[in-house]
């Protein structure tokens, strides 16, 4: 794990040792939007009911649900 307060190794050196890019250490995750969460739930529910639905059938299904 990268420790910013380490006086012996810089952040660059620590990231190099861990084989990660320095930008990935600074990256913070963003929350999903409420609409995206709702769409994921609808897709999950429909996929459990009809696991053979692919993207071509799922898109019209979501349109019928007014999304």
C-alpha positions in Angstrom: 0.0 0.0 0.0 1.2 3.5 -0.8 1.9 5.6 2.2 2.2 9.4 1.4 4.0 10.2 4.7 6.9 7.7 4.0 10.1 9.7 4.2 12.2 6.9 2.7 10.3 6.3 -0.5 8.5 8.8 -2.6 5.0 8.2 -3.9 6.5 7.6 -7.4 8.9 5.0 -6.1 6.2 3.2 -4.1 3.9 3.1 -7.1 6.7 1.8 -9.3 7.4 -1.0 -6.7 3.7 -1.9 -6.7 3.5 -1.8 -10.5 0.7 0.7 -10.5 0.5 4.1 -12.2 0.7 7.2 -10.0 -2.5 8.5 -11.4 -4.4 5.4 -10.2 -3.2 6.1 -6.6 -4.7 9.6 -6.8 -8.0 8.4 -8.4 -11.1 8.6 -6.2 -14.2 6.6 -7.1 -17.4 8.4 -8.0 -20.8 7.3 -6.9 -23.2 5.9 -9.5 -26.1 8.2 -10.4 -29.6 7.2 -9.2 -30.8 6.7 -12.8 -27.9 4.3 -13.5 -28.6 2.3 -10.3 -32.3 2.1 -11.3 -31.4 0.9 -14.8 -29.0 -1.7 -13.4 -31.7 -3.0 -11.1 -34.2 -3.2 -14.0 -31.7 -5.0 -16.2 -30.9 -7.5 -13.4 -34.5 -8.2 -12.7 -35.3 -8.8 -16.4 -32.1 -10.9 -16.9 -33.1 -13.2 -14.0 -36.5 -13.6 -15.6 -35.2 -14.0 -19.2 -31.5 -15.0 -19.1 -31.4 -15.3 -22.9 -32.0 -11.6 -23.4 -29.0 -9.9 -24.9 -28.5 -6.2 -25.4 -30.7 -6.2 -28.6 -33.6 -7.5 -26.6 -32.9 -5.6 -23.4 -32.9 -2.2 -25.0 -36.5 -2.5 -26.3 -37.5 -3.9 -22.9 -36.1 -0.8 -21.2 -37.8 1.5 -23.8 -41.2 -0.3 -23.0 -40.5 0.6 -19.4 -40.1 4.2 -20.5 -36.4 4.4 -20.0 
